[in-house]
Amino acid sequence: LLSAILARSSCPPSRLHAGDLFLVAALEARAPGAWEAFLAQEILPLRRMLRERGLDAEATEELLSALPGELLDKPSGQVGITRLASYDGEGSLRSFLSIVLFRRVARERRSTILR
């Protein structure tokens, strides 16, 4: 996974978010304790961010509970790579996760409008 990330990255390795990349690699490898570390590091800040952006508690919890499944899903147009493995380390993992969450919010709002 890390060699694939380095191959597609335009950023020098010294500028990559190494700790975040290691966590992503551990999650992809299903390493024991990786999801627990991920949840401990990311969920509270993401919850706060979603609430500050106006989502109610129920919508926030629904988004966060679906996040692991969405991260392990394969995005359209990408063969053999999960959404999580598409993280390239050029920005923080939290920024990447924020984008994933806000895209989901936007998709859900569009589908509600189109109904």
DRENNUSE-182007 format. One record per residue (C-alpha): residue number from 1; chain; x, y, z. Coordinates in steps of 0.5 Angstrom, whole numbers, plus 2048, in hexadecimal, padded with zeros to 3 digits. Example, Ala and Ser with C-alpha at 12.3 -4.5 7.8 and 13.67 -1.06 7.14 Angstrom:
<site num="1" chaine="A" east="819" north="7F7" up="810"/>
<site num="2" chaine="A" east="81B" north="7FE" up="80E"/>
This chain:
<site num="1" chaine="A" east="800" north="800" up="800"/>
<site num="2" chaine="A" east="805" north="805" up="802"/>
<site num="3" chaine="A" east="809" north="804" up="7FC"/>
<site num="4" chaine="A" east="803" north="805" up="7F7"/>
<site num="5" chaine="A" east="802" north="80B" up="7FB"/>
<site num="6" chaine="A" east="809" north="80E" up="7FA"/>
<site num="7" chaine="A" east="809" north="80C" up="7F3"/>
<site num="8" chaine="A" east="802" north="810" up="7F1"/>
<site num="9" chaine="A" east="804" north="816" up="7F6"/>
<site num="10" chaine="A" east="807" north="81C" up="7F3"/>
<site num="11" chaine="A" east="809" north="81E" up="7FA"/>
<site num="12" chaine="A" east="810" north="81D" up="7FD"/>
<site num="13" chaine="A" east="810" north="817" up="802"/>
<site num="14" chaine="A" east="813" north="81C" up="807"/>
<site num="15" chaine="A" east="80C" north="820" up="807"/>
<site num="16" chaine="A" east="807" north="81A" up="807"/>
<site num="17" chaine="A" east="803" north="819" up="80E"/>
<site num="18" chaine="A" east="807" north="813" up="810"/>
<site num="19" chaine="A" east="803" north="812" up="816"/>
<site num="20" chaine="A" east="7FD" north="812" up="812"/>
<site num="21" chaine="A" east="7FF" north="80E" up="80D"/>
<site num="22" chaine="A" east="802" north="808" up="812"/>
<site num="23" chaine="A" east="7FB" north="808" up="815"/>
<site num="24" chaine="A" east="7F7" north="807" up="80E"/>
<site num="25" chaine="A" east="7FC" north="802" up="80C"/>
<site num="26" chaine="A" east="7FA" north="7FE" up="813"/>
<site num="27" chaine="A" east="7F3" north="7FF" up="812"/>
<site num="28" chaine="A" east="7F4" north="7FC" up="80B"/>
<site num="29" chaine="A" east="7F8" north="7F7" up="80D"/>
<site num="30" chaine="A" east="7F2" north="7F5" up="813"/>
<site num="31" chaine="A" east="7F8" north="7F6" up="818"/>
<site num="32" chaine="A" east="7F5" north="7F4" up="81F"/>
<site num="33" chaine="A" east="7F3" north="7FB" up="823"/>
<site num="34" chaine="A" east="7F4" north="7FF" up="81C"/>
<site num="35" chaine="A" east="7EC" north="801" up="81C"/>
<site num="36" chaine="A" east="7EC" north="802" up="824"/>
<site num="37" chaine="A" east="7F2" north="807" up="823"/>
<site num="38" chaine="A" east="7EF" north="80A" up="81D"/>
<site num="39" chaine="A" east="7E8" north="80B" up="821"/>
<site num="40" chaine="A" east="7EC" north="80E" up="827"/>
<site num="41" chaine="A" east="7F0" north="813" up="822"/>
<site num="42" chaine="A" east="7EB" north="815" up="81D"/>
<site num="43" chaine="A" east="7E3" north="814" up="81F"/>
<site num="44" chaine="A" east="7E3" north="81A" up="825"/>
<site num="45" chaine="A" east="7E6" north="81F" up="820"/>
<site num="46" chaine="A" east="7E2" north="81D" up="81A"/>
<site num="47" chaine="A" east="7DB" north="81D" up="81F"/>
<site num="48" chaine="A" east="7DD" north="824" up="821"/>
<site num="49" chaine="A" east="7DE" north="827" up="81A"/>
<site num="50" chaine="A" east="7D8" north="824" up="818"/>
<site num="51" chaine="A" east="7D4" north="827" up="81D"/>
<site num="52" chaine="A" east="7D7" north="82E" up="81C"/>
<site num="53" chaine="A" east="7D5" north="82D" up="815"/>
<site num="54" chaine="A" east="7CE" north="82D" up="817"/>
<site num="55" chaine="A" east="7CC" north="825" up="817"/>
<site num="56" chaine="A" east="7C8" north="823" up="81C"/>
<site num="57" chaine="A" east="7CA" north="81D" up="821"/>
<site num="58" chaine="A" east="7C6" north="818" up="81E"/>
<site num="59" chaine="A" east="7C9" north="819" up="817"/>
<site num="60" chaine="A" east="7D0" north="81A" up="81A"/>
<site num="61" chaine="A" east="7D0" north="813" up="81D"/>
<site num="62" chaine="A" east="7CD" north="810" up="817"/>
<site num="63" chaine="A" east="7D2" north="813" up="812"/>
<site num="64" chaine="A" east="7D8" north="811" up="817"/>
<site num="65" chaine="A" east="7D5" north="80A" up="818"/>
<site num="66" chaine="A" east="7D5" north="809" up="811"/>
<site num="67" chaine="A" east="7DC" north="80C" up="810"/>
<site num="68" chaine="A" east="7E0" north="805" up="811"/>
<site num="69" chaine="A" east="7DC" north="801" up="80C"/>
<site num="70" chaine="A" east="7DC" north="807" up="807"/>
<site num="71" chaine="A" east="7E4" north="808" up="808"/>
<site num="72" chaine="A" east="7E5" north="800" up="806"/>
<site num="73" chaine="A" east="7E0" north="801" up="800"/>
<site num="74" chaine="A" east="7E3" north="801" up="7F9"/>
<site num="75" chaine="A" east="7E2" north="808" up="7F6"/>
<site num="76" chaine="A" east="7DF" north="808" up="7EF"/>
<site num="77" chaine="A" east="7E4" north="808" up="7E9"/>
<site num="78" chaine="A" east="7E9" north="805" up="7EE"/>
<site num="79" chaine="A" east="7EB" north="7FE" up="7ED"/>
<site num="80" chaine="A" east="7EE" north="7FA" up="7F3"/>
<site num="81" chaine="A" east="7EF" north="800" up="7F8"/>
<site num="82" chaine="A" east="7EA" north="802" up="7FE"/>
<site num="83" chaine="A" east="7E8" north="809" up="7FF"/>
<site num="84" chaine="A" east="7ED" north="809" up="805"/>
<site num="85" chaine="A" east="7F3" north="807" up="801"/>
<site num="86" chaine="A" east="7F2" north="80C" up="7FC"/>
<site num="87" chaine="A" east="7F4" north="811" up="802"/>
<site num="88" chaine="A" east="7FB" north="813" up="7FF"/>
<site num="89" chaine="A" east="7FE" north="817" up="805"/>
<site num="90" chaine="A" east="7FF" north="81D" up="802"/>
<site num="91" chaine="A" east="7FA" north="820" up="807"/>
<site num="92" chaine="A" east="7F8" north="81E" up="80E"/>
<site num="93" chaine="A" east="7F3" north="818" up="80F"/>
<site num="94" chaine="A" east="7EE" north="81C" up="812"/>
<site num="95" chaine="A" east="7EE" north="821" up="80C"/>
<site num="96" chaine="A" east="7ED" north="81B" up="808"/>
<site num="97" chaine="A" east="7E8" north="818" up="80C"/>
<site num="98" chaine="A" east="7E4" north="81F" up="80D"/>
<site num="99" chaine="A" east="7E4" north="81F" up="805"/>
<site num="100" chaine="A" east="7E1" north="818" up="805"/>
<site num="101" chaine="A" east="7DB" north="81A" up="80A"/>
<site num="102" chaine="A" east="7DA" north="820" up="807"/>
<site num="103" chaine="A" east="7D9" north="81D" up="800"/>
<site num="104" chaine="A" east="7D4" north="818" up="803"/>
<site num="105" chaine="A" east="7D0" north="81E" up="806"/>
<site num="106" chaine="A" east="7D0" north="821" up="7FF"/>
<site num="107" chaine="A" east="7CE" north="81A" up="7FC"/>
<site num="108" chaine="A" east="7C8" north="819" up="801"/>
<site num="109" chaine="A" east="7C6" north="820" up="801"/>
<site num="110" chaine="A" east="7C5" north="820" up="7F9"/>
<site num="111" chaine="A" east="7C2" north="819" up="7F9"/>
<site num="112" chaine="A" east="7BD" north="81C" up="7FE"/>
<site num="113" chaine="A" east="7BC" north="822" up="7FA"/>
<site num="114" chaine="A" east="7BB" north="81E" up="7F3"/>
<site num="115" chaine="A" east="7B5" north="81A" up="7F7"/>
